[in-house]
C-alpha cells in the first residue's frame, strides 16, 4: 500500500526546510514519531493530522491524498 500521507508530510517538511526534530517540536511529538509517519510505520491520530494541516497550511484532504 502506498504511503501517501507519509510522502506528503516529508515533501511539505522538506519544501519548507524543516527538520524532523523541528516539526516534532512544533506539533508536540518526538522526532521518532515523525520518522514513523514518513516511513509508513504508523499513522498520526486525527488531532495530529489537524496540527499538521494547520502547521503546513494545507487541507486534510490534501495531506491524506484525497486531492492533488
N, C-alpha and C positions, 0 to 999 in steps of 0.2 A: 504494500500500500504506500502510495506517495505521501511524503511528509510536507504537505503544502504549508501548514501552519508554521512548522519549524523553519522552512525555507524563507517564508515571508518575514519572520522575526529576524533571522540572520541578515537578510537583504536590507531591511529597514535600519537595523543597527549599524551595518557597515556603511550604508549611504550617508548616515549622519556622523560617522567617525566615532562611534561609541563602543567602548569595550564591553565585554560580558560583565565584568565587575561594576562598571558604571551603570549599565542598565539594571543590574540586580539591585544596586543601592537605590536607584530611582523608584523602583516599584516594590521594594521591601522583601526581596528573596535573596537566596545565596547565589553565588556565581555558578555553582554546580547545577542549580535548577535551570538557569538559562541554557547551559550546555545540554542538559537532558531534553529540554524543549526543542532546541535547534536540531538535535540529532534524532528526534522522534522516539526517545526512550520513554517519555511520558508527556502528557499534555497539561497545560495550565487549567486550573478551575476557572469558572466564569468570572469571579472577581478579578483575577489576574488578566484575563482577556480584556476586561473593561479598562484596567490600568494600562495595559499595553496600547490599546486603542487611543486612550487619552494622551499618553506619552508621545506616541508617534503621530497623532493627528489623523488617524485613518479609521474607517468604519470596521465593525466586527465582520461584516460580510467580506470585505477585502482581506482582512487578516486570516479568516478561515478559508479563503479561496473560493468563495461563492460569487465573487465578482472580480473582474480584472483591474 
